[in-house]
Amino acid sequence: MRKPTKREALIGGISLAVTIVLCVLIIQHREYLYEMAQWGYVGCFFINVLSSGTLVMPGFGSVFTFTLGGVLNPAIVGAIAGIGEAIGAVGAYFTGYGGRGLFRDSNNSLYLRFSNVIDRHGSKAVFFLAAIITPVYYPFAVFLGMLRFGWVTFFLATWAGRTVKNMVLAYLGYFGLRSILQWLGLNL
């Protein structure tokens, strides 16, 4: 196992510190998340950045996107949520990038299998995992940083996949939530 360079350690340390600070702030001030929800599209963006960039709120961004898709324009909600989640995932990526020397064991079978999948499928694998609802995307992004997968390619594939996922969620919210509200006699 090699030691990380000063640059790698600095990037990883900053990313980890930001993630920890965000987690603590989210836990201590979670009532502000509900106020953010009233901000509409801006709240959608910030909540998706936070939910994708930390492990504290997994799935909260998806629920929020679904709900906002039912009351706002679902295409805009999906696009904003996609870019927010992609920006949040970059923090996880850089945590792995900086911690490469600390956590990587090139003889580990999981590491070898994972790196083989990335070598074979690259950005298609990133897009696919970003496009589905899965709790493993944060650790996946950390692994990609450890593997030195290109961060621009990572961001673009994540952005595309997360936008597709959030568009589907927003439109499901639009059609599903509206149908439920109409069935209850509440028209929006």
N, C-alpha and C positions, 0 to 999 in steps of 0.2 A: 504494500500500500504506500503510495507516494504522498508526500505532504502537499497541501494546496499552496499555490503561489500566493504572494501578498495580495495581488489583484483578486484572485478567486476567493480568498478568505474575506476580503473587504466586501465584495459583491454579495457573497453568501451571508455574511454577518449583517449587512444592512437589510437584505431581504428578510432574513429571519427576525431581526429586531422590529421591522415594520409590521410583519405578520403578527408577532406577539403583541405589539402595542395595539393593533387593530382588534385583535381578539379580546384583549382586556377592555378596550373602549366599548366594544359591542356588548360585552357582558354587563358592564357597569351602566351603560346608557341605552339599553335596549328600548326604552320608551320613546327615544328619538326616532327609531326606525319607523314607528307608526306615524309620527309626524312627517317623516320623509315620504311616506306613502301618499300623503295628501299633496305632494309637490308634482304629481303626475309623471310626465316623461323624465324630468330631472331626477325625481325620486327613483324611478325605474332604473335609470343609469347607475346611480350611486349604490342602490341596494344590490344590483347585479355585480358591480365591481367588488363590493364587500363580500358577497356570498361566494363568489368564485375565488377570491384572493385569500380566504381564510378557511379554516376547518370548523369554525364556530357555527356557521349558518348554512350547512349544506342543504340544498333543496329549497331554502327560503326564497331564493331568486326565481326558481321555477314556479312556485306557488304564486308569487307576486306577479310574475309575467302573465300567468294564466288569468289571474283576477283582473289585472289592468287591461288585458286584451278584451275582456268583456265590457269594459266601460269606456275605453279610449280607442283610437284607431289601431287595430291589431297589427297592421303592417309597420307602423312607426314604432309601436311597442316592441315588436320582435326585432327590428333593426337596432334599436337603442339597447335592448337587453343583450343582444349578440355582441356588440362592441364593448359593452360594460363587462361582460364575462370574459372576453378575450383580454382586456386590459388587466383584469384581476388575476387571470391565469399566468400572466407574465411574471408576477411576483413569485409564484410557486416555481416557475421555470428557473428564475435567477437564484432561488434558494438552492436548488439542485446544482446549478452551475457553480456556485461558490463552494458547495460542500462536496464536490466530486472526490477530492483526495481523502476526505474523512470517512465517507460511507461506501465507497466503491471497492469491491473485491472482485477482480476480473476472473477469479476462479469460481465464483458463486454461480450455481446452475440457474437460478432465477435471473441473475444479471445477464448471463450468456443467452438464455432464451429470449429475454426481452430485447437485448441488443440485436439478435438475429431477426426478430420481427420488424424492428425499426429499420434495419439494413435492407430487408426485402421490400417492405411496404412504405416506409418513410411517411411522407405527408398524407398519404391515403389513410394510414392507421390513425394519425392525429385527427384528421377530419372525421373519420368514423366514430372515434371515441368522443369527440367534441359534440357530435350530432345526436348522441343518445343521452338519455338521462341516466347518469351513473355516479355513484359516490367515489369512484376510484380515479376521477380525472385529476384531482389535486396531486396525489402521489405519482400519477402518470406524468404530469408536467414536471415534477421534481426529477423523476428518472430521465426525462428528455434533457433537462439541463445537465444532469450528470453525464449523459452520453455526448454532450456537446452538439446536439441536434441544432441546426441553424435557427437562431432566435427569430429572425424575420420570417422564415418558412413556418416556424412554430406558430407565430402570431397570426399569420395569414390563414393557415389551415384551421387554427382554433377559431378565429373570427368567422370563417365561412361555416364551419360545423356548428358553432354556437348560434349563429344567426338562423340557420335552418331549424335547429331545435327550438329556438325561441319563437320563430314565426309559427311553427306548428302549435306550440303551446298557446300563443296569443290568439290564433284563429280557433283553437279548441275552446278557449275561454270565451271568445266572441260568440261562437255558435252555441256552445254548451250553456254558458251562463245566461245568455239572452233567452234561450229556450226555457230554462228553469224559471227565470224571472217572469216570462210571459205565462207560463203554466200557473205560476202563483198569482197572476193578475197584476203584476208590476211591470209596466212598460218603461223602457229607457229610451 
